[in-house]
Structures are given as structure tokens and as C-alpha cells.
Amino acid sequence: MDEPAAAPAFRLAALRPPVALALSGGGARGAAQAGVAIELIAAGLRPDLIIGTSIGAWNGAWLAAHPDDVESLATWWLDAEVRRIFRGMWLGYAGALAWRRSAALSAGRVDHLLGRGLGDMTFEELPVRLVIGAADLLTADLVYFDSGPVAPAVRASSAIPTVLPPVALGDRLLVDGGILDNFGVHEAVRRGARSIILVDVSTYDLVQPPVGLGEIFDRSTVIAQVHQRRRSAAAAAGAGVPMHLIEASNGESPLDFQHAAAALEHGRAVARAWLAGEALPPLRPAPPAEERVRLLQRWRVLEEQLVARMSAMPLWRRVAQYGNGSDPAVPAADLEPIDPVGDAAG
């Protein structure tokens, strides 16, 4: 009965203080990140510093504010108001284009949630040291907050461009820090961390070509973050700081907050495996060369189907619906499905 407890103690005892817990962005995948963090702290992790970006800023602020009640973070993720946070986003884009607004959604829901969880708390009042990253649209600076009110900093760090409006603080116009650094590892090193646990929920298996505008945008973001993380790992290694990577993405859309319960359990399971010393299954960042050839062939077939569908439409309908010259969005049910890579690549 003693062995299961001994493994986590050994894993955590090997960390050299000061220990930084770095929490990446990843939208709704942050529920899995919350599951990881809850398990780590329950096992005895006491970070000296928490660095959060985007949804990692939400999780990090909650953990720093409630270090003795981390299970309450799981309760927050299951709240009905959280599940509704991006409701109406696609209709909101139409309104944003028509009225030249800066984002699809207003900040009202976000501000209300932050008020419920953090109130007027300041960084100086937090039981655990917290740092939150954001990006300045006016200067291109990467800005880290560690003083003053917490809620506005979290709001700024998670202002996803075009989804939520930028945040004006002082002389800065701020958006999601993940566009510049989604991980905070460089900042953890700069602030003196000697061990870093990075909980990343921004990447996932690249097992098939993306289809549709949303998938193309999401994949482009993931590619940028893969390279950011490589540079982060290199920076930590160059400074002689061990970086322990826990990948916990469950592959859900970063905008889909409806599956938080399953994501939380996934994150908990990943954390328990890491604490037990098990090797976490690596993400496959790219298919092998021969599989890429097959996928490109399938992609060309899909594109030909799209062109054929549009060509078959009456001219008046094409002009009415696609007057800007863009390709139509053909329903997925009308297209031949793309086989997943996993079956062929093993």
C-alpha cells in the first residue's frame, strides 16, 4: 500500500527549488490542464512560482488564489456559465463584420466569471507568487504582470484576437499572450526558477490534414506553438534548468467548453501517470513521408470535390452566396471522408 504514494513523493522530491509551474494556453483544453494541476498539488507539489498564459492564466490565478482548495477549480470548470462562455460566437462574427467591432463577443461574460472567482484580489495578496503574460498590440511587447489587480491581467492574457476584445491597461492595448509566448518558460528561467513543470494543452497529434476554415486556423496556431515550445525547451536547457513536460491535450476544439468533465479526468489520469514515473505517450507531430504523400492525394480529391460542387451551382447562386470570390463551405456529408492517419501509420 505504500508504493503508490512513494512514487509521487520521489518524482516531486527530485525537483530543485525554486519550482515554477508553467501553464500554457489552449482554450477549452484548459480543463485537462486543470486536472493535471489538481493532481500534482494533491500529491504534494508546492510551486514557488506559477506562470500562466491565456487559459493557463485562468487556471494559474485560481490555483494561486486557492492553494488549499484546488478541487474548487474542477467545480469552476463544470459551471454552466463556463460552458456558455463562447455561445453565439459565430453569429457574433457576422455582427463584428457589419458593425466593425474589434471582436465577435463582448467581455461581459468573461468579466463576470473573473469577478466571481477573483473579485478585487491583487497579485500582492495571493498566497502563491503568480505571473501572467500578455501581448501589447501597440508596441509588440511581451508583457508580464506580477502586481496590481489580478482579474484585468487574466482578462488581458486571454483576450483571443477577434474572439474577445483587447484590454486597455495604462498605456497598453493587450491581447492573448500566447501569440508571442504560450509557455512562459523563458520568463520562469529569468525569474530564477531551477525546476520547471510545463503543463501544455496547446498541441495535439497531427494525424490528418485539416479541413475547413476552423481546422486550418487551429492547425496553423498549433504549428506556431510547436516551434515556440522547442525554443522554450532549448532556453531551459541552455540555462541548466530541468523542464518537465506534461502534455495533456485531449484533442478537443479549443473553443468547445462542453466536454470539461471528460477533459478534467483525462488531465488527472495524465498527471497520475507522470507522478508514477510512467513514460507519457508522445504526441506524433507529423506523419511519415510516405503517409504524407497519401494524405496529399486525398487532399487533392477533396479540393476537386469542392470545385465540382461550386461549378455545378447556378451562376446567380454562386454570385449571391460567394460574391467575394471565396470557395463555398460544402457540407461535410456531401464529401468523401478523409481516412485518419492512425490506421496506416500505426
C-alpha positions in Angstrom: 0.0 0.0 0.0 3.0 2.3 0.4 4.4 2.1 -3.1 1.8 4.2 -4.9 2.5 7.1 -2.5 6.2 6.7 -2.7 6.4 7.2 -6.5 4.9 10.7 -6.5 7.0 11.7 -3.5 10.1 10.6 -5.3 9.1 12.4 -8.5 8.3 15.7 -6.7 11.3 15.4 -4.3 13.6 15.4 -7.3 12.5 18.9 -8.2 15.1 21.5 -7.4 13.6 24.7 -5.8 12.6 27.3 -6.7 10.0 25.3 -8.7 7.9 27.0 -11.4 4.6 25.6 -12.6 4.1 26.9 -16.2 0.6 26.7 -17.6 0.1 27.1 -21.4 -2.8 28.5 -23.3 -5.2 26.2 -25.1 -8.7 27.4 -24.7 -11.2 24.8 -23.6 -8.4 22.2 -23.3 -7.5 24.1 -20.2 -9.9 21.7 -18.4 -7.4 18.9 -18.9 -4.6 21.3 -17.6 -6.7 21.9 -14.5 -7.0 18.2 -14.0 -3.2 17.8 -14.1 -2.6 20.7 -11.7 -5.1 19.5 -9.2 -3.5 16.0 -9.1 0.0 17.5 -8.8 -0.9 19.7 -5.9 -2.9 16.9 -4.2 0.3 14.8 -4.5 2.3 17.4 -2.7 3.6 19.9 -5.3 4.1 23.4 -3.8 5.2 25.6 -6.6 7.2 28.7 -5.7 6.0 30.4 -8.9 3.1 30.0 -11.2 3.3 31.4 -14.7 0.1 31.4 -16.8 -0.8 32.3 -20.3 -4.3 32.6 -21.8 -6.4 29.8 -20.2 -3.3 29.0 -18.2 -3.7 32.4 -16.6 -7.2 31.5 -15.5 -6.0 28.2 -14.1 -2.9 29.7 -12.6 -4.8 32.6 -10.9 -7.3 30.2 -9.4 -4.5 28.0 -8.1 -2.5 30.9 -6.7 -5.6 32.3 -5.0 -6.9 29.0 -3.6 -3.9 26.8 -3.0 -5.7 25.0 -0.1 -8.8 24.3 -2.2 -7.6 23.3 -5.6 -10.6 21.0 -6.1 -12.7 24.1 -6.4 -11.0 24.7 -9.8 -12.7 21.5 -11.1 -16.0 22.8 -9.8 -15.4 26.1 -11.7 -14.8 24.2 -15.0 -18.1 22.3 -14.6 -20.1 25.5 -14.0 -22.9 26.1 -16.5 -21.7 29.7 -17.1 -18.3 28.5 -18.2 -19.9 26.1 -20.7 -21.8 29.0 -22.2 -18.8 31.4 -22.4 -18.4 31.3 -26.2 -22.1 30.8 -27.0 -23.1 32.9 -30.0 -19.6 33.4 -31.2 -20.2 32.6 -34.9 -23.2 34.9 -35.1 -21.1 37.5 -33.3 -18.5 37.4 -36.1 -21.3 38.5 -38.5 -22.1 41.4 -36.3 -18.5 42.3 -35.8 -18.0 42.5 -39.6 -21.2 44.5 -40.1 -20.5 47.0 -37.2 -16.7 47.0 -37.4 -16.4 45.7 -33.8 -13.0 44.5 -32.6 -14.3 41.0 -31.6 -17.1 38.6 -32.0 -18.0 38.6 -28.3 -18.2 41.3 -25.7 -16.2 40.9 -22.5 -19.3 40.8 -20.2 -19.4 37.0 -19.6 -15.6 36.9 -19.0 -15.7 39.8 -16.6 -18.5 38.2 -14.6 -16.6 34.9 -14.3 -13.5 36.7 -13.2 -15.4 38.7 -10.7 -16.9 35.5 -9.2 -13.5 33.8 -9.0 -11.1 36.5 -8.1 -13.0 39.6 -7.1 -10.7 42.6 -6.5 -7.8 40.4 -5.4 -4.3 41.8 -6.2 -1.1 39.9 -7.0 0.4 41.0 -3.7 -2.4 39.3 -1.8 -2.0 35.9 -3.4 -0.7 33.1 -1.3 1.4 31.8 -4.2 3.5 34.0 -6.4 1.8 34.5 -9.8 3.0 35.9 -13.2 0.7 36.4 -16.2 1.7 37.0 -19.8 0.0 39.2 -22.4 0.9 40.8 -25.7 0.8 44.6 -26.5 -0.8 45.4 -29.8 0.7 48.9 -29.8 4.4 48.0 -29.1 4.6 44.3 -29.9 6.0 43.8 -26.4 5.5 40.6 -24.3 4.2 41.9 -21.0 4.3 40.0 -17.7 2.0 41.1 -14.9 3.0 40.5 -11.2 1.5 43.4 -9.4 -1.8 45.2 -9.1 -5.3 43.7 -9.7 -5.3 40.1 -10.9 -8.6 39.9 -12.8 -7.7 42.6 -15.5 -4.4 40.8 -16.2 -6.1 37.5 -16.6 -8.7 39.1 -18.9 -5.9 40.6 -21.0 -3.9 37.4 -21.2 -6.9 35.5 -22.5 -8.2 38.1 -25.0 -8.1 35.8 -28.0 -7.8 38.1 -31.0 -11.1 38.6 -32.9 -13.0 36.4 -30.3 -12.7 38.8 -27.3 -11.9 42.5 -27.4 -8.4 43.7 -26.5 -7.9 45.1 -23.0 -6.7 48.7 -22.4 -4.5 48.9 -19.3 -2.5 52.0 -18.7 -0.8 52.9 -22.0 -1.1 49.3 -23.4 -3.6 47.6 -25.6 -3.3 43.9 -24.7 -4.4 40.6 -26.1 -3.7 36.9 -25.6 -0.1 36.4 -24.6 0.1 33.1 -26.5 0.6 34.8 -29.8 4.1 35.7 -28.6 4.9 33.0 -25.9 2.4 30.4 -25.0 4.5 28.8 -22.3 6.3 31.3 -20.0 9.4 29.1 -19.7 11.8 31.9 -20.7 10.2 34.1 -18.0 10.4 31.3 -15.4 14.2 31.0 -16.1 14.6 34.8 -16.0 12.8 34.9 -12.6 15.2 32.3 -11.1 13.4 29.0 -11.4 15.6 26.0 -11.0 13.0 23.4 -12.0 10.0 23.9 -14.3 6.9 21.8 -14.8 5.3 22.8 -18.1 1.7 21.6 -18.5 1.0 22.0 -22.2 -2.5 21.7 -23.6 -1.9 23.6 -26.8 -0.5 20.8 -29.0 -2.0 17.5 -30.2 -1.4 14.7 -32.7 -1.3 15.9 -36.3 -2.9 12.7 -37.6 -4.8 14.0 -40.7 -4.8 17.1 -42.9 -7.0 20.0 -41.6 -10.3 20.6 -43.4 -12.3 23.8 -43.2 -11.5 27.3 -42.0 -11.6 26.4 -38.3 -9.3 23.5 -38.7 -6.8 25.4 -40.9 -6.7 28.2 -38.4 -6.3 25.8 -35.4 -3.6 23.8 -37.1 -1.6 27.0 -38.0 -1.7 28.0 -34.4 -0.5 24.6 -33.3 2.4 24.7 -35.7 3.5 28.1 -34.3 3.2 26.8 -30.7 5.2 23.6 -31.5 8.1 25.8 -32.6 7.6 28.1 -29.6 7.8 25.1 -27.3 11.0 23.9 -28.9 12.6 27.2 -28.3 11.4 27.2 -24.7 12.9 23.8 -24.1 16.2 25.0 -25.6 16.2 28.1 -23.4 15.7 26.0 -20.3 18.4 23.5 -21.3 20.8 26.3 -22.1 20.3 27.8 -18.6 20.7 24.4 -17.0 17.1 24.3 -15.7 15.3 20.9 -16.0 12.0 21.3 -17.8 9.5 18.5 -17.1 6.9 18.5 -19.9 3.4 17.1 -19.3 1.3 17.1 -22.5 -2.3 16.8 -21.6 -4.3 18.0 -24.6 -7.3 15.7 -25.3 -7.6 16.9 -28.9 -10.9 18.8 -28.4 -11.5 22.1 -30.1 -10.1 25.0 -28.0 -13.5 26.7 -28.4 -15.6 23.8 -27.2 -16.2 24.1 -23.4 -18.9 21.4 -23.4 -16.7 18.5 -22.6 -14.9 19.8 -19.5 -15.8 16.7 -17.3 -14.0 14.3 -19.7 -11.1 16.7 -20.1 -10.6 17.0 -16.4 -10.5 13.2 -15.9 -8.1 13.0 -18.8 -5.8 15.5 -17.2 -6.0 13.7 -13.9 -5.0 10.4 -15.5 -2.1 12.0 -17.3 -0.8 13.6 -14.0 -1.1 10.3 -12.1 0.9 8.5 -14.8 3.6 11.2 -14.7 3.7 11.1 -10.9 4.1 7.3 -11.0 7.1 7.6 -13.2 5.4 6.2 -16.3 6.5 7.4 -19.7 3.8 9.5 -21.2 2.7 8.7 -24.7 4.5 11.1 -27.1 2.4 13.2 -29.4 3.1 12.5 -33.1 3.9 15.9 -34.6 3.9 14.7 -38.2 3.1 11.7 -40.3 6.0 9.8 -42.1 6.9 10.8 -45.6 5.0 8.0 -47.4 1.9 8.8 -45.4 2.2 12.5 -46.3 2.0 11.5 -50.0 -1.2 9.6 -49.4 -2.7 12.5 -47.4 -1.9 15.0 -50.1 -3.6 12.8 -52.7 -6.7 12.7 -50.5 -6.5 16.4 -50.1 -6.4 17.0 -53.8 -9.5 14.7 -54.2 -11.3 16.8 -51.6 -10.4 20.1 -53.3 -11.6 18.7 -56.6 -14.9 17.7 -55.0 -15.3 21.3 -53.6 -14.6 22.8 -57.0 -17.1 20.5 -58.7 -19.8 21.3 -56.2 -19.4 25.0 -56.8 -19.2 24.7 -60.5 -22.5 22.8 -60.5 -24.3 25.7 -58.8 -26.3 28.2 -60.9 -24.3 31.3 -61.6 -26.8 33.5 -59.7 -26.5 31.4 -56.6 -22.7 31.5 -56.7 -22.7 35.3 -57.0 -25.3 35.7 -54.2 -23.5 33.4 -51.8 -19.9 33.7 -52.7 -19.6 37.2 -54.3 -16.3 37.8 -52.7 -14.7 35.0 -54.8 -14.1 32.6 -51.9 -14.8 28.9 -52.0 -18.1 27.7 -50.7 -18.4 25.8 -47.5 -19.7 22.4 -48.8 -21.5 20.3 -46.1 -19.2 17.6 -44.9 -21.9 15.0 -45.5 -21.6 15.6 -49.3 -17.9 14.9 -49.3 -15.9 11.7 -49.3 -14.4 11.4 -45.8 -10.7 11.5 -45.2 -9.2 8.4 -43.6 -7.4 9.0 -40.4 -3.6 8.6 -40.4 -3.6 6.4 -37.3 -4.8 3.2 -39.1 -2.0 3.3 -41.7 0.8 4.8 -39.5 0.2 2.5 -36.5 
